[in-house]
């Protein structure tokens, strides 16, 4: 609701009343605003690395006698920014794909345990470097099969584990569990990391929302990971929820109906 307030005064400048206009913004207006914000945010996010890349490249081009060490460090920065740019474009394309298919994605039976194991494997090196312990708990030996889009589900799992690894300091613990009941599968990704303040817990699923922008950037984040997770979970008629305590850790739970 848009609220407009005006105070009415008489000629002697005494307050004689007020007018309050409550304007109910329709769902369409709200969606249009969300879309506009998104385009503005995306453009800004794309522009930042481009500006850095351009500035550094121009500096290198302008200075033919540049010290080799400085040139090397500039080139490394250009490389890092281009990786960031490419990750951003990939995430934006994923979001756009998710929105265009709206539930008509390729559906097949997916072995969720297998997807999780594969994802864990791809983080083995990072875990070793950060001395993180990654644990997997499977409730039973039986396969957990869910109908869905394998590409999307793999991305959902990757994004949650990637965050757990990113936001957990050295020596921490990431534990992943998979439980299935008669009618749903539950994936839990828990970490002993920095946690998320209560006031931010709902907002982290919004596109481009980050609790600490500088930290996320430094870690290679785009601010789109959790919005992609939420989108994919909902596309599978499921949901994602978060429990977290700052300084203690975070637990993300995804529930997908079978
Ligand atoms: P990013 O690319 O910045 O990681 P995400 O959409 O994946 O973007 O997450 C949004 C924000 O939520 C992050 O910037 C971070 O502040 C917070 N966050 C996500 N996962 C975790 C986690 N496991 N522990 C602590 N903070 C997290």
Boltz pocket constraint, residues with backbone or C-beta under 6 A from the ligand:
constraints:
  - pocket:
      binder: B
      contacts: [[A, 159], [A, 160], [A, 163], [A, 164], [A, 167], [A, 168], [A, 191], [A, 193], [A, 194], [A, 195], [A, 196], [A, 204], [A, 206], [A, 209], [A, 210], [A, 211], [A, 212], [A, 216], [A, 217], [A, 220], [A, 221], [A, 222], [A, 223], [A, 224], [A, 225], [A, 226], [A, 227], [A, 250]]
      max_distance: 6.0
